[in-house]
Amino acid sequence: MARDVHQARNHLNFSGWGDADEDERQADRENAWDQINSGTMPPWFYVFPMHPDAKLSDGEKATLKNYLLQKSAKQ
């Protein structure tokens, strides 16, 4: 799991996200939605069998999509 966290932070580290410009943050939000929409996040090996509650419902996906794809989303 530590390896997965380390790799994820190489792609998107929220500790420094506020220092990025808005275009970069918007690209990060769009990339996050692409991964959620394609089913790669959350990873299947976290959802099944250990954390079935981590599977996103349609309502949760709609909420995330609404936030992630809005222009100039607030931090």
ABEGO torsion letter per residue (X at the ends): XAAAAAAAAAABBAAAAAABBAAAAAAAAAAAAAAAAAGAOBBAAAAOAABAAABBBAAAAAAAAAAAABBGBBX
